[in-house]
Amino acid sequence: MLTGLKLENSGEGSLQTDIDTSIVIPVHNEEDTITEVINEVVSIMGVNSPDFEILVVDDGSKDRTPTLLQKLLSQYASLRVITLPANTGQTAALACGFLNAKGRFVVTLDGDGQSDPHDLPRIRKLLDEYQVVCGIRRNRRDSLSRRWGSYFANRIRRLVTGDVIEDICCPVKGFHAESLKRLYYFDGSHRFLPVLLEMEGCHIVQVEVNHRPRRGGHSKYTNWRRLLITWQDLLAVRWMQKRHLKLRIKDES
């Protein structure tokens, strides 16, 4: 379980909850794209809006990403940065963002520029009706091998778990923060968040989102590496589904 992920060196007390939406962006060595991504999010959501925050979790970047984030902090009051001392993986970075988010709702993006921030307002609006919103990259701008790898991975996962999520690894998702803070996190669980939340009774909707070519840097994953890592996680999630307690109270006197 990934616990103890508290905000360091923030100079703040307990987390506030009067912000509407936290936009959580995990990054690792994204010096080529992070400035443009943050600028674009701010331009869409509003420079001085008190209703949202951008929460970037820097997962031990070794390039100029930390320097660029410090510069952006001086420009935007809505930006917060959590820095992890070493690269711990996407699950840990996301969980850290979720546990430290101040908003009632959480929307996630990647920091590589392939996620389109113009989808943010639509994802947020759907969270008024649903507890989980999952993006579907219909016109995915990745290599053929990556698209086929994702296609087969999604097919296999759905056969094993019985879920109906079309594009579970799409980085654009929306959640109710309260649900995220109750989850049990383990390394690799970010790939199964909709399945885990559905087990807890959350209602899910899927919506098409825009996907753009990578503007810089390089992908942190390959098909073979992802397969080697995730097949054990998939079996673990299936075990959790089979052993999940479904408690129903008939009466309380």
C-alpha positions, 0 to 999 in steps of 0.5 A: 500500500502506498501510504505516507505520501504527504506534501513536503515543504509546503508551508501549509497546514491541513488540506483545504477543501474549498477548491472545486477541481484539482488537476493532477499531472504526474511528470518525469523528465518532461522538460520539453513539454511541461511549460506549454502544458501548464500554460495551456491549462491555465489559459483554458481554466482561467488565470485567476480562477479560485475554483481550481488548482494545478497539482504537478507531482514531479516524480524525481526528474533529472532534467530541467523539469524542476527548474521550469516548474519553479519558474512557473510557480512564480507566475501562477498562484493556482499551481502547486508542485510536489517533488518526490526525491526519486523516481517511484513510478506513476502509481506513486506519483498519482496517489501522492497527487490524489491524497494531497488534492484540495479539490472536491473533484480530481481530473488527471492529465499527462505532462507530455502534451498528448492530453488535450486540456480543452477536454477539462471543462467537459470532464468536470461537468460530467462529474456532477452526474458520475463519480468516474469519467474515463477518456477514450482516445478515438484518434490516438496519435501513437505508433501502430505498435503502441495502438495494437499493444493497447488494443490487445491489453484492453481485450485481455483485461476485459476478458479477465475482469469483466469490465467494459472500460474501452481505454483504461490507460487513457490519462484523461480521467475524472474522479470524486476526490473523496472516493480516491482518498478511500482507495487502497493503493498498490504499485500498478493500481493506477492502471485499474482505477476505474475497475477498483472504483466500480467495485466500491459502487462508483458510477462510470461514464466513458467519453471520447477525448482528443489525443495529440502527437507527442511534442517532445521527450520520449515514452517511458513504456514499451509494450513488452515492459508493460506486459511483464509488469501488468499481468501479475497486477491483473491477476491480483485485481481479479482476485480482489473482485472475487473476494470483494465483500458486498455488504447489504443491510436489510434493516437497522432497528 
